[in-house]
Each structure stands twice: as C-alpha cells, then as structure tokens.
C-alpha cells in the first residue's frame, strides 16, 4: 500500500454540513426521553489527570499528538458499546428512522457479500474497493436483505451515524463521550500504554481484541474467533471494566474532528467544538490490521461525516448523573 495515510474505513457521505446539522437538531427535538431508566452496566467513576495522545508518527494526518497532560472531570462510561438489542428497544419506543434507512443504503464490507450480490450492485469506492454501498443495508439488516440481527443481539449496533447516536442518547438520558473521556477510559488506568491492557498485542499469546488476522482485505483467518463483529462483552475488560475499546467497532465521540486537536484544545476537559466536516471516531474495528490501518491503539484517531454509516461503526455512552 502506498497511501501515506491508509484507512480501512469507508469514505463519508458528501452532504451539506449546515443542512445536516439542522436536520439532526430537528430530529433530536422530536425524540421523547424514556420515562424509565435504561439498564446498562457502567464503569466506576473515572476522572483526574492523565497523559493523553501519542508521539507515534505512522499517521501524521490523524493528529495523535503531541503527548500532553490532560485533566478530565469525573464521569462514568458504559462498559459495553450499545448493542443491537439496546438500539432495537430505542427504535421500538420512538419509531426512529436511521440515516441509513433515509438514504436507502449503507456501506458493507465486501467480504460479507456473495459474488452474485457484489456483481449485482456493481458500485464501489475506488479508494477503498472493499466497501460496497448496499441498498437497504441498515442496523437491523447489516448486510442488506435478507440478513438479520436476530443471531447477534448482543453484538454492537452498526450502520449508525453520529446523528443516530445522538438521538439514542437523548432517548436514553446519556451522551457521547468526548475524545478525552474516551481515551482516559480506554487506557484503563495504564499510563501511556499502547493498548488497553499494556504494550503487547497478544500477551502470553492470548487474543485480547477483535481485529483482522491474515492479508487485508483479501483473507481474514479470524484467529481471534470473529470474522465480523464480536459480542459487546467479548474479550477481557480493561482496568476500568470496559470491553472492546480496541477493535470490534469504531465508536463515535462528541468532538468535531481536527488534526490539530492536541494543539488547539485546552488541558482541562478538552473538546473540539469548532465545526468541521467530520466527527471523531475512536477504537478501531474488526477490519484494522498492523500492515494497513493500525488504529486499534488507544491514542489512535479517525473520523467521518456525521451522516456516514458502515458495518464497522457503533458507539458507547456516558452517564449524565455523575458529578465531579
């Protein structure tokens, strides 16, 4: 691969930022918060100071550094990404229609589709030909008709945009984490470790996350047990009780994305609020591989447009009622 900033992720939908922001605000205004609390497993209270970022220079356009001290007000975050079962409860309670449903398509990894389906669809993204815009693919039909989530209700919901995630948060009385909160939680109390569990990808030969094994994008040996998403509780939790903050699915954060994030945001509760075309993503996914998109490190960053959806993007939430 010759791309100086390779990504396994799909391109974003090319929309109008102001119009999408207005549409999102209107949709959020129509969501009635749940009258009952939503069952969820939370971390203990997290907060204080930590060294954020990385000096890794593999992807300079991502703006992973420089490493700096950051202080974060006390918060609690979900131990798991939002699951298909949880998102289904939200849809049934509100009648919410996701962006993928409104657009009529979403990006699906080509390896999940039959050769017949790929030929029938035809269209691909030239820069990332492993992504195919599949008609009628959305959260409940992850590979398009006739696929279903009934055999993966405990897997993370995918094909959700940043807008969709915000709507779920309004209903469930939660919010998206900031990048600083996400990274602090993902580190699990370890100072400047590469992964949530330490510096070795496979300590004692044990798989600790759901990423690509083999030759990307042609052959995934699935030695970690999963060719696609894994259950939200799969693999050992980190020091704060969080599962799958490396690999499995990318997770939306509150921040607008900027490659200058670490240089322009403050040292106390940093959040990038200056509007840009993309919102931040953290954690990597089951498609990440050392040879191509090594972004399953805790300091790694990515982004996409707030109306973009794919089969490897989900989210987790933060409690609203935790006081510093």
DOVO-551638 format. One record per residue (C-alpha): residue in three letters; residue number from 1; z, x, y. Coordinates in steps of 0.02 Angstrom, whole numbers. Example, Ala and Ser with C-alpha at 12.3 -4.5 7.8 and 13.67 -1.06 7.14 Angstrom:
<nodes>
NODE, ALA, 1, 390, 615, -225
NODE, SER, 2, 357, 684, -53
</nodes>
This chain:
<nodes>
NODE, UNK, 1, 0, 0, 0
NODE, UNK, 2, -48, 71, 169
NODE, UNK, 3, 31, -58, 282
NODE, UNK, 4, 163, 34, 385
NODE, UNK, 5, 273, -121, 384
NODE, UNK, 6, 236, -209, 218
NODE, UNK, 7, 309, -380, 187
NODE, UNK, 8, 308, -487, 30
NODE, UNK, 9, 339, -640, 139
NODE, UNK, 10, 208, -766, 190
NODE, UNK, 11, 134, -775, 363
NODE, UNK, 12, 207, -905, 479
NODE, UNK, 13, 128, -1066, 534
NODE, UNK, 14, 42, -1039, 702
NODE, UNK, 15, 113, -1177, 809
NODE, UNK, 16, 165, -1212, 988
NODE, UNK, 17, 341, -1145, 1018
NODE, UNK, 18, 386, -1265, 1159
NODE, UNK, 19, 318, -1416, 1066
NODE, UNK, 20, 406, -1367, 905
NODE, UNK, 21, 570, -1342, 996
NODE, UNK, 22, 555, -1514, 1074
NODE, UNK, 23, 511, -1593, 906
NODE, UNK, 24, 660, -1507, 824
NODE, UNK, 25, 780, -1568, 959
NODE, UNK, 26, 714, -1745, 942
NODE, UNK, 27, 733, -1741, 752
NODE, UNK, 28, 910, -1672, 765
NODE, UNK, 29, 956, -1811, 884
NODE, UNK, 30, 910, -1937, 751
NODE, UNK, 31, 1024, -1861, 618
NODE, UNK, 32, 1189, -1954, 600
NODE, UNK, 33, 1328, -1836, 542
NODE, UNK, 34, 1402, -1877, 373
NODE, UNK, 35, 1559, -1983, 383
NODE, UNK, 36, 1636, -1887, 238
NODE, UNK, 37, 1658, -1701, 216
NODE, UNK, 38, 1530, -1614, 105
NODE, UNK, 39, 1603, -1524, -45
NODE, UNK, 40, 1569, -1338, -34
NODE, UNK, 41, 1652, -1175, -86
NODE, UNK, 42, 1697, -1071, 66
NODE, UNK, 43, 1744, -890, 91
NODE, UNK, 44, 1914, -848, 157
NODE, UNK, 45, 1922, -813, 344
NODE, UNK, 46, 1815, -665, 395
NODE, UNK, 47, 1818, -577, 563
NODE, UNK, 48, 1858, -421, 660
NODE, UNK, 49, 1756, -264, 686
NODE, UNK, 50, 1629, -176, 575
NODE, UNK, 51, 1486, -53, 588
NODE, UNK, 52, 1328, -158, 595
NODE, UNK, 53, 1149, -104, 562
NODE, UNK, 54, 1066, 42, 477
NODE, UNK, 55, 978, 203, 526
NODE, UNK, 56, 852, 176, 386
NODE, UNK, 57, 678, 205, 459
NODE, UNK, 58, 568, 132, 322
NODE, UNK, 59, 529, -21, 428
NODE, UNK, 60, 548, 31, 611
NODE, UNK, 61, 470, -131, 674
NODE, UNK, 62, 614, -229, 597
NODE, UNK, 63, 744, -153, 714
NODE, UNK, 64, 882, -121, 587
NODE, UNK, 65, 975, -2, 702
NODE, UNK, 66, 1047, 97, 778
NODE, UNK, 67, 1213, 78, 687
NODE, UNK, 68, 1345, 14, 808
NODE, UNK, 69, 1520, -60, 809
NODE, UNK, 70, 1521, -250, 823
NODE, UNK, 71, 1666, -372, 836
NODE, UNK, 72, 1650, -547, 764
NODE, UNK, 73, 1766, -694, 794
NODE, UNK, 74, 1847, -765, 637
NODE, UNK, 75, 1733, -879, 534
NODE, UNK, 76, 1709, -942, 357
NODE, UNK, 77, 1541, -948, 269
NODE, UNK, 78, 1480, -1037, 113
NODE, UNK, 79, 1494, -933, -45
NODE, UNK, 80, 1327, -1002, -103
NODE, UNK, 81, 1161, -1044, -23
NODE, UNK, 82, 1129, -1230, -3
NODE, UNK, 83, 1070, -1294, -172
NODE, UNK, 84, 936, -1420, -218
NODE, UNK, 85, 1073, -1542, -265
NODE, UNK, 86, 1159, -1525, -96
NODE, UNK, 87, 998, -1540, 2
NODE, UNK, 88, 949, -1691, -102
NODE, UNK, 89, 1112, -1776, -51
NODE, UNK, 90, 1064, -1746, 131
NODE, UNK, 91, 889, -1819, 109
NODE, UNK, 92, 954, -1973, 18
NODE, UNK, 93, 1086, -2004, 151
NODE, UNK, 94, 971, -1984, 301
NODE, UNK, 95, 792, -2011, 244
NODE, UNK, 96, 749, -1842, 321
NODE, UNK, 97, 570, -1782, 304
NODE, UNK, 98, 549, -1593, 299
NODE, UNK, 99, 419, -1495, 396
NODE, UNK, 100, 327, -1454, 234
NODE, UNK, 101, 308, -1639, 199
NODE, UNK, 102, 248, -1674, 375
NODE, UNK, 103, 120, -1533, 369
NODE, UNK, 104, 68, -1584, 193
NODE, UNK, 105, 79, -1408, 118
NODE, UNK, 106, 188, -1256, 96
NODE, UNK, 107, 165, -1077, 36
NODE, UNK, 108, 191, -1050, -151
NODE, UNK, 109, 192, -881, -238
NODE, UNK, 110, 29, -866, -336
NODE, UNK, 111, 118, -808, -493
NODE, UNK, 112, 193, -982, -512
NODE, UNK, 113, 23, -1068, -518
NODE, UNK, 114, -105, -1086, -657
NODE, UNK, 115, -275, -1004, -636
NODE, UNK, 116, -351, -1178, -630
NODE, UNK, 117, -240, -1230, -485
NODE, UNK, 118, -274, -1069, -391
NODE, UNK, 119, -461, -1093, -409
NODE, UNK, 120, -449, -1274, -354
NODE, UNK, 121, -351, -1230, -196
NODE, UNK, 122, -455, -1076, -155
NODE, UNK, 123, -374, -1035, 12
NODE, UNK, 124, -265, -880, 28
NODE, UNK, 125, -193, -773, 166
NODE, UNK, 126, -294, -611, 172
NODE, UNK, 127, -145, -501, 220
NODE, UNK, 128, -35, -575, 82
NODE, UNK, 129, -152, -647, -51
NODE, UNK, 130, -5, -684, -167
NODE, UNK, 131, 39, -831, -55
NODE, UNK, 132, -60, -992, -79
NODE, UNK, 133, -46, -1145, 35
NODE, UNK, 134, -17, -1279, -96
NODE, UNK, 135, -46, -1462, -48
NODE, UNK, 136, 109, -1570, -64
NODE, UNK, 137, 224, -1425, -108
NODE, UNK, 138, 396, -1456, -32
NODE, UNK, 139, 579, -1439, -78
NODE, UNK, 140, 576, -1567, -219
NODE, UNK, 141, 407, -1507, -287
NODE, UNK, 142, 422, -1319, -267
NODE, UNK, 143, 255, -1277, -348
NODE, UNK, 144, 170, -1436, -291
NODE, UNK, 145, 136, -1588, -402
NODE, UNK, 146, 193, -1616, -538
NODE, UNK, 147, 333, -1485, -527
NODE, UNK, 148, 513, -1541, -507
NODE, UNK, 149, 686, -1476, -466
NODE, UNK, 150, 774, -1579, -599
NODE, UNK, 151, 794, -1424, -708
NODE, UNK, 152, 857, -1317, -562
NODE, UNK, 153, 975, -1425, -462
NODE, UNK, 154, 1095, -1277, -447
NODE, UNK, 155, 959, -1163, -378
NODE, UNK, 156, 941, -1134, -190
NODE, UNK, 157, 835, -1260, -99
NODE, UNK, 158, 671, -1181, -41
NODE, UNK, 159, 522, -1236, 64
NODE, UNK, 160, 645, -1271, 204
NODE, UNK, 161, 607, -1218, 381
NODE, UNK, 162, 732, -1163, 513
NODE, UNK, 163, 712, -1337, 588
NODE, UNK, 164, 755, -1418, 421
NODE, UNK, 165, 908, -1306, 402
NODE, UNK, 166, 970, -1357, 574
NODE, UNK, 167, 951, -1540, 529
NODE, UNK, 168, 1054, -1514, 371
NODE, UNK, 169, 1187, -1427, 473
NODE, UNK, 170, 1200, -1573, 594
NODE, UNK, 171, 1225, -1694, 450
NODE, UNK, 172, 1348, -1586, 355
NODE, UNK, 173, 1455, -1532, 503
NODE, UNK, 174, 1409, -1349, 485
NODE, UNK, 175, 1299, -1222, 573
NODE, UNK, 176, 1188, -1074, 532
NODE, UNK, 177, 1267, -902, 537
NODE, UNK, 178, 1222, -778, 671
NODE, UNK, 179, 1146, -616, 610
NODE, UNK, 180, 1310, -526, 646
NODE, UNK, 181, 1410, -654, 547
NODE, UNK, 182, 1286, -649, 404
NODE, UNK, 183, 1288, -459, 391
NODE, UNK, 184, 1477, -445, 405
NODE, UNK, 185, 1498, -573, 267
NODE, UNK, 186, 1363, -495, 158
NODE, UNK, 187, 1446, -324, 169
NODE, UNK, 188, 1599, -396, 85
NODE, UNK, 189, 1717, -277, 172
NODE, UNK, 190, 1623, -118, 124
NODE, UNK, 191, 1586, -2, 270
NODE, UNK, 192, 1401, 44, 286
NODE, UNK, 193, 1362, 19, 101
NODE, UNK, 194, 1179, -11, 61
NODE, UNK, 195, 1210, -165, -47
NODE, UNK, 196, 1347, -298, -50
NODE, UNK, 197, 1429, -207, -196
NODE, UNK, 198, 1401, -23, -148
NODE, UNK, 199, 1263, 107, -138
NODE, UNK, 200, 1190, 98, -313
NODE, UNK, 201, 1065, -40, -350
NODE, UNK, 202, 1119, -54, -533
NODE, UNK, 203, 1296, 13, -556
NODE, UNK, 204, 1325, 56, -739
NODE, UNK, 205, 1151, -12, -775
NODE, UNK, 206, 1201, -189, -725
NODE, UNK, 207, 1086, -303, -628
NODE, UNK, 208, 1179, -367, -476
NODE, UNK, 209, 1041, -466, -389
NODE, UNK, 210, 880, -562, -417
NODE, UNK, 211, 733, -454, -359
NODE, UNK, 212, 563, -403, -428
NODE, UNK, 213, 551, -285, -576
NODE, UNK, 214, 382, -216, -625
NODE, UNK, 215, 224, -193, -523
NODE, UNK, 216, 220, -305, -369
NODE, UNK, 217, 133, -427, -355
NODE, UNK, 218, 46, -423, -524
NODE, UNK, 219, 184, -409, -655
NODE, UNK, 220, 366, -458, -648
NODE, UNK, 221, 461, -408, -804
NODE, UNK, 222, 608, -517, -748
NODE, UNK, 223, 732, -393, -822
NODE, UNK, 224, 868, -469, -713
NODE, UNK, 225, 842, -634, -804
NODE, UNK, 226, 740, -726, -673
NODE, UNK, 227, 556, -729, -625
NODE, UNK, 228, 587, -853, -485
NODE, UNK, 229, 747, -915, -404
NODE, UNK, 230, 915, -898, -490
NODE, UNK, 231, 1062, -1020, -481
NODE, UNK, 232, 1161, -1003, -320
NODE, UNK, 233, 1312, -940, -417
NODE, UNK, 234, 1217, -811, -520
NODE, UNK, 235, 1274, -629, -521
NODE, UNK, 236, 1443, -563, -467
NODE, UNK, 237, 1512, -610, -296
NODE, UNK, 238, 1543, -479, -163
NODE, UNK, 239, 1715, -438, -90
NODE, UNK, 240, 1716, -597, 14
NODE, UNK, 241, 1663, -709, -130
NODE, UNK, 242, 1480, -727, -79
NODE, UNK, 243, 1344, -738, -211
NODE, UNK, 244, 1162, -686, -192
NODE, UNK, 245, 1165, -608, -19
NODE, UNK, 246, 1042, -481, -89
NODE, UNK, 247, 883, -553, -163
NODE, UNK, 248, 855, -729, -231
NODE, UNK, 249, 801, -813, -67
NODE, UNK, 250, 787, -762, 114
NODE, UNK, 251, 916, -852, 223
NODE, UNK, 252, 888, -920, 398
NODE, UNK, 253, 1003, -863, 538
NODE, UNK, 254, 1035, -941, 708
NODE, UNK, 255, 961, -799, 810
NODE, UNK, 256, 789, -783, 885
NODE, UNK, 257, 712, -626, 812
NODE, UNK, 258, 690, -468, 915
NODE, UNK, 259, 655, -292, 851
NODE, UNK, 260, 769, -234, 993
NODE, UNK, 261, 915, -341, 933
NODE, UNK, 262, 1036, -195, 913
NODE, UNK, 263, 993, -127, 1086
NODE, UNK, 264, 998, -287, 1188
NODE, UNK, 265, 1138, -393, 1114
NODE, UNK, 266, 1322, -367, 1154
NODE, UNK, 267, 1457, -288, 1048
NODE, UNK, 268, 1563, -446, 1037
NODE, UNK, 269, 1491, -595, 941
NODE, UNK, 270, 1311, -539, 969
NODE, UNK, 271, 1175, -670, 957
NODE, UNK, 272, 996, -659, 1017
NODE, UNK, 273, 965, -815, 1122
NODE, UNK, 274, 811, -757, 1218
NODE, UNK, 275, 670, -866, 1149
NODE, UNK, 276, 536, -784, 1043
NODE, UNK, 277, 409, -849, 918
NODE, UNK, 278, 517, -813, 765
NODE, UNK, 279, 692, -844, 699
NODE, UNK, 280, 787, -714, 599
NODE, UNK, 281, 797, -705, 411
NODE, UNK, 282, 917, -603, 306
NODE, UNK, 283, 947, -553, 125
NODE, UNK, 284, 778, -526, 42
NODE, UNK, 285, 714, -627, -105
NODE, UNK, 286, 661, -625, -287
NODE, UNK, 287, 495, -553, -229
NODE, UNK, 288, 568, -397, -148
NODE, UNK, 289, 535, -230, -234
NODE, UNK, 290, 581, -50, -195
NODE, UNK, 291, 398, 2, -191
NODE, UNK, 292, 344, -128, -64
NODE, UNK, 293, 470, -236, 28
NODE, UNK, 294, 640, -156, 7
NODE, UNK, 295, 729, -283, 116
NODE, UNK, 296, 867, -336, -4
NODE, UNK, 297, 984, -213, 84
NODE, UNK, 298, 1124, -292, 188
NODE, UNK, 299, 1060, -218, 352
NODE, UNK, 300, 878, -265, 323
NODE, UNK, 301, 798, -395, 437
NODE, UNK, 302, 646, -507, 436
NODE, UNK, 303, 586, -663, 525
NODE, UNK, 304, 466, -809, 526
NODE, UNK, 305, 418, -953, 638
NODE, UNK, 306, 545, -1096, 638
NODE, UNK, 307, 421, -1216, 559
NODE, UNK, 308, 372, -1100, 416
NODE, UNK, 309, 415, -1139, 235
NODE, UNK, 310, 389, -1044, 74
NODE, UNK, 311, 453, -1038, -105
NODE, UNK, 312, 572, -895, -62
NODE, UNK, 313, 661, -955, 96
NODE, UNK, 314, 826, -1051, 97
NODE, UNK, 315, 990, -1045, 195
NODE, UNK, 316, 1180, -1049, 189
NODE, UNK, 317, 1301, -1121, 315
NODE, UNK, 318, 1457, -1080, 416
NODE, UNK, 319, 1609, -1194, 442
NODE, UNK, 320, 1637, -1270, 613
NODE, UNK, 321, 1825, -1291, 599
NODE, UNK, 322, 1882, -1109, 582
NODE, UNK, 323, 1972, -1043, 735
NODE, UNK, 324, 1984, -861, 783
</nodes>
